[in-house]
Amino acid sequence: MSECIFCKIVNGELPSSKIYEDKEILAFLDVQPVNPGHILIIPKKHSEFVAGVESKVLGDMFKLSKKVNQALRESGVKCKGIDYFLADGKEANQEMPHVHLHVFPRYKGDGFGFKFPKGYYGKQPSRTELNSLADQIKKLL
């Protein structure tokens, strides 16, 4: 996709600080990191949504994320934990319309976090509701 920043990085039209590359995936440091060592793992072939990425490629992205996890922990960057984040669609806060897996170091007091909506805690569906939804989803697998 000619307007996609990640595709431009893949094609060498924009610079990146690469940490890994093979024929299907690319990993590089995020230019707007949550914390130093924030890495993005992307499929080289453009796809806005996870459903459009070949299963093997998606699996390879997650296999690489495990290696990245270990490398971050051994790298010397401040890292007491690791977050993984992949937003799939604009309503899920996907800002770049190209699949990308964030892998970034975390530590106490880093200022980053997820905010649950008011009333989240204590609001649980019944087992009947959960089972009904599970059945509905299961039928589509």
Secondary structure as GFF3:
##gff-version 3
##sequence-region A 1 141
A	DSSP	alpha_helix	5	10	.	.	.	ID=ss1
A	DSSP	beta_strand	18	21	.	.	.	ID=ss2
A	DSSP	beta_strand	25	29	.	.	.	ID=ss3
A	DSSP	beta_strand	39	43	.	.	.	ID=ss4
A	DSSP	three_ten_helix	50	52	.	.	.	ID=ss5
A	DSSP	alpha_helix	55	74	.	.	.	ID=ss6
A	DSSP	beta_strand	81	85	.	.	.	ID=ss7
A	DSSP	three_ten_helix	90	92	.	.	.	ID=ss8
A	DSSP	beta_strand	101	106	.	.	.	ID=ss9
A	DSSP	alpha_helix	127	138	.	.	.	ID=ss10
###
